Amino acid sequence: MKRICWTGLPTALLSCVLMIALMIACSSPSTPPSGNSQTQSTTPVVKKEPILYTGKACFSQMTGMAGRWAPDAVPFHMESALNDESNGHDGKTTIWRGMFASPSRRTYKVFTCSGSRLRDEAPMGVTSGAESAYGPTVPALMFQSFLLTTDSDQAYATAQEKGGSKLMEKDPHQPVLYTLDWNPKDKALLWVVYYGNSTTASKGIGVIDATTGKFLRAAK
């Protein structure tokens, strides 16, 4: 009886399997590696910008918080501040501070209205300092909130018309500061616009009635 030789079968079968595997591999969609930087989407970092306020905008916010501290709280001073975010141009800055007194308590608090993003400035919003006793001169400086009808940007524009623009021509980056106070002598609430780095060392001063918006005088 003739014997059948099976020695060639395993080789033929192996070749067939390899061909099928190759066909499957070629027909499968290729998936790019997860680390491919060209296919990864990146989320852009959005820089938070500071908020520049006019004096009246911050004054209303501070008045509201002062009323929650003491129902009889009355303002007697407000001022702007300079920093790397704002130079006071156009009557706007990121920091305003207001002083409010409570006659019934005979104390006062300093409130800060901030739109700053700087680490060394007050946090955004309105914050207050410690309660302190006020001196005998404070009652004469208190004023009613409704007297503030002219905003700091209007005071700036008026000061510019009355000589401030010439100072700006000499130095376009000239910083500008603002104070708001009741003047017992004039019996008026006054904006004082200072062209300089401080109220004590200014290159020019403009005094504007904060109720009527009228320019009163210039000084140095």
C-alpha positions, 0 to 999 in steps of 0.5 A: 500500500502506497503511503501519502506524504504530508510534509509539504502541507504545513508550509502551504498552510502557513503561507495562506495564514500570512497572506490573510493576515497581511490583507486584514492589516492593509484594509484596517484604518490607521490610527495616529499615535496619541502623542502626535502634536499636530492632531492635539487641540490646545485651549488658549489662555485668556488673560483677564484684563483689569477694569477701569472705573470712573469715580462715580461708578466706584463711589456708588459701590462703596456707598452701598457697602458703607450703608451695610456697615452703618446705616448713617454712614456719610462720605467725607473723602474719596481719592484715586490711585496710580499703578501699572494698570492705569495712569488716571487718564480720562478720569478712570483708574483701577483703584478708588478709596473712599472714607465714610464716617458714622456719626452715631458711632463716631468712627470711620472706615476706608473702603476700596473699590478695585478693578485691579488684577495686580497681586499687590493691590486690593482684590477685585470688588469693594473691601473695607479696612478697620473701624477707627475713631475720627477726629473733630475736623471730620464732621465739617467735611461730611457731605451728602451722596446726591451732591456728586453729579459730575463724574471724574471723566467729566472733571478730567475733560474740563481740566483738559480744556482749561490747561491740562492738555498743554501738560499732556502735550509735553508728557503724553504719559503724565499721570493724573490723580483725583480727590473729592472733598467738601470745601466748607469755605466754598460750601461745595463738593469739589473735584481736584484734578492733579497732574503729577505722581502725587497730590503734593508734587503736581505740575498743575491742578484743576478745581471743578465743582462736582455738582454743577461741573463748573471749572472754578480755578487752576493752581500749581 
